[in-house]
């Protein structure tokens, strides 16, 4: 690994103005911010000035907290930074309220917002306060200690709305604070940009611009591809190189490597679906889905695993014989070759080395995870906010660049409203896409045209939908495609996140995030369902908010462990599925998914295995995102006790307690996460059970294809990028062949008007 030759300063990413919509009344804001200060309070000693946003601790507690901070904070200003950190409350930073205003205005659907307003209104009345807090004194007028006790009680309240409010608000407050805190990076020693990796210039793209006008803009092409992610990018390359006019449109915008890695507040808004805040309807699972030029391939962690044999056999046995053919293997190899997928140049960071060594000591099956790094080194853990070295060879550096060189046309800021169809004697034919184009100048200000919105129709012989598993089914629904399977069969690879706190500082954000995998638990039911153990991205804003809050001071001190923590995820090939559907008010994507008892049983086994990995690595603490499970704290051990390994009595007692829960990993008391979405337009052999046929063409249409991870027949069980790209490689080559068929061209020669 090579250190930077010069300090890289990413370009600022302008954000949309903070919405002025009055989401809360003044009284509701006061109560909401009082709850935020309960989760992230100002910590002061008894001699300090008291107010209701301050948690007063004893002089001894304050001295211990300050001493702990000073011992952890690098540099000569440790004492000053420690004081600032402890005094900081959520509401003391004006950006915190702006962050909440943006989140509740833009990203929280009306149903969720109305539920929170209902609770806030009740808290602001004497009867409501008595019901919800046990006191007629409004919670905002209580001391922090009383607020903490009341707020913690909501987690297990008999009232379901209170439990839901607790889950939602604790997560929102933690994430918003960590995103905007002026001190947390200083306290952790977390640098704004990676220490390692030399900055490089990314491929330069040009995007079609439309001048201001009230008229409908009509453009023509052979193929329009809606979505620039892993599936759409491969299709664009193949169809362009086959000699056809290709237009790739995306509702999101392109950013160059000069903007990477983005700051957390910029990155989640600019490059993720729902500002990085998509959650399932029950609030139990947080979803990270890329929404930027290059899609998930721009923000993923470089893992490039091919589809495993037992998954390919399962899909083949369900009538899709292509997946056990040599042609499919050629597709897998072809996309891997283009991205330079390799294991030879991997340098594991300390967390990934810990996983490999722990697996060796326990006799677990484990291996290195191939990386799409152009057959070169890549030692950067910040790629979830964009890769400044261009060492990760995702869609923007490979397939989209190839398509550009071949003459493809690109449009950013284009929201596809609906697919256009013509009715012919021989059936329904897709003939284009209608959408709304919004220039970057609506807030990014680069094209010089000023803020422009245009209605645009793109007429095409073939329409390829590559919007991802959350948005592709919604586009089909908006377009009037009728099939009961659209949006169903959603698989998410749910994970539990865990952290092993070590005795040494390992700076876990350094180095590639995910370079190892433990396969020991991947086939627990002998039917292909189980769990892989992998490392996790350790950026503070992505990792820390997932863990339980047990009190203001406790959480502020727990955060300090990050530089000494190795993170794990339990990536589950889920058997049971959910669905996506449009919100009835504004049409945004809603997700109905709860991790089933069947899949939670598998996660529990892998979680025990993860704890064993951490134990044999010498971890002093082991934390999880399961709030009912206390962390394991290693006691002082004699040499003989240490020699017992995982047979140690204290550790075995903790494992027994973990397994004794009546409802293991209760979704109401566990935070699950997912970065993989699959299956909502799945491929099959009948429209009664699937959305697309074995060629990825939508049933009962001509010229309309879905080419992304939504066509997976079930969960892939591995990071889905390579499987997605291989299917796209095969499907797009077949689309090119269909375009070359003169008979079909004759049938489809007419354009939509």
Secondary structure, DSSP 8 states (H G I E B T S, - for coil): --B-SS-----------------S-HHHHHHHHHHHHHHS-EEEETTS---TTEEEE-HHHHHHHHHHHHHHS-STTHHHHHHHHHH--GGGSHHHHHHHHHIIIIIS-HHHHHHHHHHHHHHTSHHHHHHHHSSSS-GGGS-HHHHHHHHHHHTT-SSHHHHHHHHHHHHHHHHHHHHH-SSHHHHHT--SS-SB---------------S-SS-EEEE-SEEEE--SHHHHHHHHHHHHTT--EEEE-SS----GGG-S--HHHHHHHHBGGGGTEE-TTS-EEE--B-STTTHHHHS--B-----HHHHHHHHHTT-GGGGSHHHHHHHHHHHHHHTEESTT----HHHHHHHHHHHHHT--EEE--EESTTS---BS-GGG--SS--S--GGGTHHHHHHHTT-EEESSEEEEEEEEEEETTEEEEEEEEEEEE-GGGTT--SSS-S-EEEEEEE-SEEEE-S-TTTHHHHHHHTT---TTTTEEEB---EEEEEEE-SS---TTBS-S--EEE-TTTTTTSSS--EEEEE----HHHHGGGS----HHHHHHHHGGGGGEEEEEEEE--SS-EEEEE-TTT--EEEE----HHHHHHHHHHHHHHHHHHHHTT-SEEEESBTTS--EE-----HHHHHTGGG-HHHHHHHHHHHT-TTTT-GGGB-EEES--B-TT-B-S-TTT-SB-TTSBBTT-BSEEE-SGGG-SS--SS-THHHHHHHHHHHHHHHHHHHT-HHHHHHT-S---
